[in-house]
């Protein structure tokens, strides 16, 4: 009983200190577009410098404002990716051993760019609804005769007996693909395939090398040696390519990965073990970037916490970040709500927020803003018409 009492006392004191520190919080607020508000928060007792972009999704959607993702070849600074956007934060971690690929799921304007991994990702459906989940992908082809063919690879060379699919964002060594057989698929409409089924016509069949110079409405289905599935596809066939991303039920337009999930159904849930991340990564104070949304999924929060700068902002542990999102956002948000679901994104020196083409936080690297693999943006709808 004595030990339990001491633990309870320490917990009470910690929570009291946390509560009192926020009593002196200072805030500046700016509405940057209909339904989009930027909050700049200073907590002297941390000290913490926190930046929040609050998006009223129904109101902003009605005003033609959308949540998008952005990536341009090699890594770029968030401010470069966000040129012309209302606001933006950095996104995913780099894939291990790669110089330009995200670590997990990446979808841009409905186009699948990178496969999901065993980490949570944030997505926006075609109707503008947010969703955080660990996604499991199934990629396949429905032949003209109604046969389902499993596609094992995406934007990678096929192995013996397997099918692999490529879109226009594929990156392979050299300028051609070695495959036993290649089928050029020409889209018969939209080719935004994320959690959807798309119709194609088999336009060309080629053996061995195939130059990977695909148009946006084209896919290449490549077969490895001894792949018997090729016998079920003929020139001129109309086929269906499908991409299922459970647990989503609707078509996904944008998605960006991170990790770990830190809020689940209103409770702190630091899921480092499930997502194969280290406990020290979660427990130490670092600059942080996060995304969250309210219980009714109507309010989205883009969050940046500066860190590694004693006297200015010390950063947060993931538990501190989750507690802020779960219990304190309502004090500052226009909607007076807290986050109910939350996801940590790449942080540290990558942590960056851009508002109206200006970097508003203070990145921790001595050289300033760090190049990142992708970014999450809030944009006026016309911005999408100018995308490459």
Wavefront OBJ file of the C-alpha trace (Angstrom):
o trace
v 0.000 0.000 0.000
v 2.843 2.386 0.818
v 4.456 1.841 -2.593
v 1.123 2.328 -4.358
v 0.538 5.512 -2.389
v 3.962 6.917 -3.357
v 3.363 6.130 -7.048
v -0.060 7.779 -6.917
v 1.431 10.826 -5.212
v 4.166 11.169 -7.847
v 1.607 10.813 -10.631
v -0.606 13.466 -9.025
v 2.334 15.860 -8.673
v 3.367 15.281 -12.307
v -0.145 15.915 -13.575
v -0.470 18.996 -11.371
v 2.809 20.392 -12.704
v 1.657 19.683 -16.274
v -1.631 21.494 -15.599
v -0.025 24.504 -13.934
v 2.520 24.931 -16.718
v -0.301 25.476 -19.188
v -1.913 28.173 -17.055
v 0.672 30.635 -18.397
v 0.454 29.563 -22.046
v 0.446 32.387 -24.589
v -1.191 32.179 -27.988
v -1.383 34.097 -31.259
v -4.084 33.118 -33.738
v -4.498 33.898 -37.432
v -7.218 32.752 -39.828
v -5.385 32.114 -43.084
v -8.386 30.902 -45.125
v -12.041 29.956 -44.540
v -11.961 27.162 -41.976
v -8.148 27.186 -41.669
v -6.607 28.741 -38.533
v -2.959 28.964 -37.485
v -2.188 28.938 -33.743
v 1.219 29.869 -32.333
v 1.512 28.703 -28.716
v 4.253 29.479 -26.190
v 4.406 27.658 -22.851
v 7.179 29.383 -20.801
v 7.410 26.639 -18.177
v 8.430 24.007 -20.733
v 9.583 25.858 -22.479
v 7.602 24.730 -25.519
v 6.951 26.470 -28.810
v 4.016 24.765 -30.477
v 2.503 25.477 -33.881
v -0.948 24.192 -34.826
v -2.907 24.487 -38.061
v -6.564 23.736 -37.365
v -8.717 22.757 -40.343
v -12.509 22.770 -40.137
v -12.955 20.091 -42.795
v -16.633 20.692 -43.758
v -16.220 24.484 -43.893
v -12.894 24.428 -45.727
v -14.143 21.749 -48.147
v -17.093 23.980 -49.058
v -14.615 26.803 -49.736
v -12.618 24.648 -52.161
v -9.795 23.854 -49.739
v -8.277 20.375 -49.737
v -5.698 18.315 -47.853
v -3.014 17.049 -50.240
v 0.355 15.343 -50.261
v 3.471 16.372 -52.183
v 6.710 14.713 -53.267
v 9.207 15.698 -55.973
v 11.843 13.129 -56.942
v 14.741 13.477 -54.527
v 14.237 14.956 -51.073
v 13.159 18.600 -50.950
v 12.633 21.140 -48.202
v 9.075 21.312 -46.897
v 8.890 24.960 -47.952
v 9.715 23.954 -51.543
v 7.093 21.206 -51.590
v 4.572 23.635 -50.071
v 5.063 26.484 -52.557
v 1.679 28.150 -53.049
v -0.033 26.108 -50.321
v -1.928 27.628 -47.397
v -0.031 25.503 -44.868
v 2.128 22.393 -44.690
v 4.082 20.079 -42.417
v 6.815 17.573 -43.189
v 5.690 13.988 -43.626
v 7.143 10.488 -43.570
v 10.513 9.046 -42.611
v 12.932 7.950 -45.338
v 12.827 4.279 -46.317
v 15.933 2.569 -44.855
v 18.787 2.541 -47.364
v 16.969 4.834 -49.815
v 17.649 8.480 -50.642
v 14.226 9.477 -51.955
v 11.584 6.892 -51.005
v 9.145 7.227 -48.065
v 9.160 4.551 -45.387
v 5.497 3.650 -45.779
v 2.251 4.195 -47.658
v 2.193 7.200 -49.949
v -0.759 8.196 -52.149
v -0.958 11.389 -54.180
v -4.202 12.450 -55.933
v -5.446 8.870 -55.803
v -2.234 7.505 -57.342
v -0.380 4.812 -55.426
v 3.291 5.795 -55.092
v 4.659 3.625 -52.277
v 3.451 0.472 -50.539
v 2.226 0.405 -46.938
v 4.470 -1.067 -44.252
v 3.666 -2.185 -40.697
v 3.254 1.391 -39.537
v 0.285 3.715 -39.280
v -0.543 6.117 -42.066
v -2.888 9.092 -42.350
v -5.256 9.132 -45.320
v -7.981 11.325 -46.804
v -10.898 9.675 -48.609
v -12.510 10.906 -51.801
v -15.202 12.550 -49.647
v -12.592 14.385 -47.563
v -12.784 12.187 -44.453
v -9.590 11.516 -42.432
v -8.487 8.031 -41.413
v -5.479 6.737 -39.437
v -4.723 3.019 -39.714
v -2.115 0.386 -40.462
v -3.117 -0.455 -44.040
v -2.814 -3.858 -45.686
v -2.691 -3.828 -49.484
v -3.934 -6.395 -51.982
v -3.027 -5.767 -55.633
v -4.497 -7.893 -58.401
v -5.800 -8.181 -61.955
v -9.182 -9.435 -63.152
v -8.774 -10.902 -66.642
v -11.261 -10.642 -69.505
v -12.361 -14.192 -68.613
v -13.011 -13.275 -64.975
v -9.899 -14.875 -63.466
v -8.178 -13.157 -60.525
v -4.387 -12.903 -60.826
v -2.344 -11.971 -57.767
v 0.214 -9.193 -58.294
v 3.100 -9.736 -55.879
v 5.258 -6.705 -56.662
v 4.746 -2.986 -57.130
v 7.316 -0.806 -58.918
v 9.976 -3.500 -58.586
v 11.310 -6.090 -61.011
v 9.356 -9.365 -60.977
v 10.901 -12.538 -59.629
v 10.505 -16.088 -60.877
v 6.858 -17.020 -61.410
v 5.446 -13.681 -60.205
v 3.658 -10.645 -61.592
v 4.738 -7.097 -60.772
v 2.929 -3.859 -61.672
v 4.471 -0.492 -62.515
v 2.986 2.985 -62.830
v 4.526 6.223 -64.110
v 6.200 6.908 -60.744
v 8.335 3.766 -60.871
v 12.037 4.075 -60.138
v 14.257 1.162 -61.176
v 17.935 0.821 -61.969
v 18.667 1.949 -65.524
v 16.060 2.962 -68.078
v 14.562 -0.431 -68.865
v 12.977 -3.356 -67.108
v 14.014 -6.967 -67.573
v 10.953 -9.214 -67.590
v 10.022 -12.433 -69.332
v 6.859 -10.741 -70.632
v 5.503 -7.210 -70.333
v 1.921 -6.026 -70.903
v 1.357 -2.317 -71.540
v -2.017 -1.382 -70.002
v -3.772 1.731 -71.304
v -6.266 3.308 -68.910
v -9.864 3.612 -70.095
v -10.647 6.441 -67.671
v -9.300 7.605 -64.349
v -6.259 5.641 -63.177
v -6.467 6.816 -59.545
v -6.365 3.308 -58.174
v -5.927 3.653 -54.394
v -8.615 1.402 -52.859
v -10.425 1.195 -56.181
v -10.780 -0.877 -59.372
v -9.727 0.579 -62.736
v -10.324 -0.609 -66.324
v -7.447 -0.982 -68.797
v -6.938 -2.294 -72.321
v -3.933 -4.471 -73.113
v -2.287 -2.233 -75.701
v 1.001 -4.012 -76.306
v 2.849 -7.198 -75.378
v 6.639 -7.363 -75.382
v 9.293 -9.874 -74.385
v 12.432 -9.157 -72.342
v 13.553 -5.486 -72.005
v 10.939 -2.763 -71.707
v 11.711 0.966 -71.468
v 10.013 2.431 -68.405
v 8.650 5.619 -69.931
v 5.017 5.310 -68.898
v 2.370 8.008 -69.183
v 0.167 8.857 -66.215
v -2.724 6.818 -67.661
v -0.564 3.753 -68.342
v 0.572 0.816 -66.228
v 2.962 -1.985 -67.069
v 2.267 -5.528 -65.928
v 5.558 -7.440 -65.897
v 5.888 -11.198 -65.552
v 8.903 -13.058 -64.254
v 10.168 -16.206 -65.931
v 7.859 -19.233 -65.731
v 4.839 -17.107 -64.780
v 1.856 -19.096 -66.032
v -0.541 -16.174 -65.518
v 0.634 -14.612 -68.794
v -1.318 -17.255 -70.719
v -4.571 -15.678 -69.486
v -3.894 -12.212 -70.951
v -4.204 -11.390 -74.663
v -3.601 -8.312 -76.801
v -6.713 -6.103 -76.887
v -8.260 -7.584 -73.730
v -10.095 -5.296 -71.324
v -8.843 -6.058 -67.817
v -9.489 -4.693 -64.321
v -6.633 -3.671 -62.053
v -7.595 -3.411 -58.382
v -5.873 -2.125 -55.263
v -7.515 -2.838 -51.902
v -6.264 -1.042 -48.820
v -7.909 -2.526 -45.736
v -9.365 -1.318 -43.408
v -10.461 1.584 -45.656
v -13.835 1.182 -47.347
v -13.782 4.313 -49.512
v -11.419 5.383 -52.280
v -8.315 7.072 -50.860
v -7.109 10.284 -52.476
v -4.104 11.130 -50.298
v -2.059 9.173 -47.764
v 1.158 9.745 -45.883
v 2.840 7.396 -43.447
v 4.506 8.030 -40.114
v 4.703 6.215 -36.838
v 3.838 5.385 -34.268
v 0.176 5.999 -33.655
v -0.079 7.989 -30.415
v -3.848 8.484 -29.915
v -6.509 5.824 -30.365
v -10.174 6.600 -29.707
v -9.403 9.438 -27.315
v -6.794 7.606 -25.259
v -3.010 7.840 -25.239
v -1.674 4.814 -27.139
v 2.046 4.985 -27.942
v 2.247 1.992 -30.285
v 6.023 1.729 -30.695
v 6.255 -2.033 -30.230
v 3.457 -2.748 -32.704
v 5.121 -0.495 -35.287
v 8.671 -1.711 -34.588
v 10.089 1.534 -33.243
v 12.347 1.977 -30.241
v 11.063 2.944 -26.812
v 13.840 5.540 -26.434
v 12.567 7.249 -29.595
v 9.236 7.668 -27.815
v 10.481 8.558 -24.342
v 13.098 11.202 -25.147
v 12.158 14.799 -25.877
v 12.621 15.665 -29.546
v 11.181 18.132 -32.059
v 7.888 16.553 -33.136
v 5.491 16.653 -36.065
v 2.030 15.092 -35.750
v -1.400 14.870 -37.338
v -4.686 14.337 -35.504
v -8.418 14.767 -35.828
v -11.470 15.179 -33.621
v -13.938 12.504 -32.505
v -16.474 13.485 -35.176
v -13.645 13.673 -37.784
v -14.659 17.240 -38.688
v -11.556 19.001 -37.335
v -8.018 18.225 -38.461
v -4.893 19.321 -36.576
v -1.415 19.689 -38.089
v 1.029 20.043 -35.185
v 4.705 20.950 -34.826
v 6.658 21.206 -31.551
v 10.125 22.759 -31.717
v 12.887 21.090 -29.715
v 16.589 20.624 -28.964
v 16.852 24.355 -28.224
v 17.252 24.910 -24.448
v 15.631 28.105 -23.251
v 13.510 28.301 -26.387
v 11.786 24.915 -26.785
v 12.876 21.543 -25.413
v 10.692 19.249 -27.500
v 8.307 16.581 -26.253
v 8.208 12.881 -25.601
v 5.482 11.091 -27.537
v 3.440 10.766 -24.357
v 3.674 14.523 -23.741
v 2.679 15.156 -27.348
v -0.281 12.788 -27.102
v -1.421 14.354 -23.814
v -1.278 17.815 -25.371
v -3.357 16.664 -28.330
v -5.822 14.762 -26.131
v -6.341 17.315 -23.354
v -5.112 20.783 -24.359
v -6.017 21.485 -27.964
v -9.578 22.456 -27.016
v -8.212 25.409 -25.030
v -6.815 26.918 -28.220
v -8.883 25.559 -31.102
v -11.744 27.510 -32.634
v -13.864 24.372 -32.549
v -13.102 23.816 -28.830
v -12.283 20.153 -29.402
v -9.306 17.921 -28.697
v -7.772 15.317 -30.963
v -9.369 11.867 -30.716
v -7.020 10.049 -33.112
v -3.366 10.959 -33.558
v -0.247 9.956 -35.481
v 3.376 10.940 -35.038
v 5.261 11.837 -38.230
v 8.969 12.291 -38.931
v 10.451 14.692 -36.378
v 13.833 15.833 -35.144
v 15.633 18.036 -37.642
v 12.888 17.358 -40.204
v 10.180 19.037 -38.093
v 8.903 21.977 -40.157
v 5.680 23.941 -40.543
v 5.028 26.337 -43.409
v 2.184 28.872 -43.385
v 1.560 31.131 -46.397
v 4.980 30.261 -47.889
v 6.836 31.107 -44.665
v 8.544 28.659 -42.300
v 6.885 29.569 -38.985
v 8.716 27.247 -36.600
v 12.424 27.074 -35.791
v 13.959 23.861 -37.218
v 16.584 22.402 -34.899
v 19.421 21.769 -37.382
v 22.129 24.482 -37.319
v 21.776 24.717 -41.107
v 18.028 25.301 -40.829
v 15.317 23.468 -42.743
v 16.162 19.865 -43.656
v 15.182 18.215 -46.982
v 12.381 15.667 -46.488
v 10.847 12.855 -48.498
v 7.288 14.266 -48.669
v 4.868 16.692 -47.030
v 1.229 17.080 -46.010
v -0.403 20.240 -47.355
v -3.546 22.320 -46.959
v -4.254 23.945 -50.323
v -6.805 25.940 -52.255
v -8.356 23.592 -54.815
v -6.864 25.452 -57.798
v -3.386 24.512 -56.525
v -4.022 20.952 -57.652
v -4.464 22.041 -61.273
v -0.854 23.206 -61.321
v 0.666 20.001 -59.963
v 3.281 18.310 -62.158
l 1 2 3 4 5 6 7 8 9 10 11 12 13 14 15 16 17 18 19 20 21 22 23 24 25 26 27 28 29 30 31 32 33 34 35 36 37 38 39 40 41 42 43 44 45 46 47 48 49 50 51 52 53 54 55 56 57 58 59 60 61 62 63 64 65 66 67 68 69 70 71 72 73 74 75 76 77 78 79 80 81 82 83 84 85 86 87 88 89 90 91 92 93 94 95 96 97 98 99 100 101 102 103 104 105 106 107 108 109 110 111 112 113 114 115 116 117 118 119 120 121 122 123 124 125 126 127 128 129 130 131 132 133 134 135 136 137 138 139 140 141 142 143 144 145 146 147 148 149 150 151 152 153 154 155 156 157 158 159 160 161 162 163 164 165 166 167 168 169 170 171 172 173 174 175 176 177 178 179 180 181 182 183 184 185 186 187 188 189 190 191 192 193 194 195 196 197 198 199 200 201 202 203 204 205 206 207 208 209 210 211 212 213 214 215 216 217 218 219 220 221 222 223 224 225 226 227 228 229 230 231 232 233 234 235 236 237 238 239 240 241 242 243 244 245 246 247 248 249 250 251 252 253 254 255 256 257 258 259 260 261 262 263 264 265 266 267 268 269 270 271 272 273 274 275 276 277 278 279 280 281 282 283 284 285 286 287 288 289 290 291 292 293 294 295 296 297 298 299 300 301 302 303 304 305 306 307 308 309 310 311 312 313 314 315 316 317 318 319 320 321 322 323 324 325 326 327 328 329 330 331 332 333 334 335 336 337 338 339 340 341 342 343 344 345 346 347 348 349 350 351 352 353 354 355 356 357 358 359 360 361 362 363 364 365 366 367 368 369 370 371 372 373 374 375 376 377 378 379 380 381 382 383 384 385 386 387 388
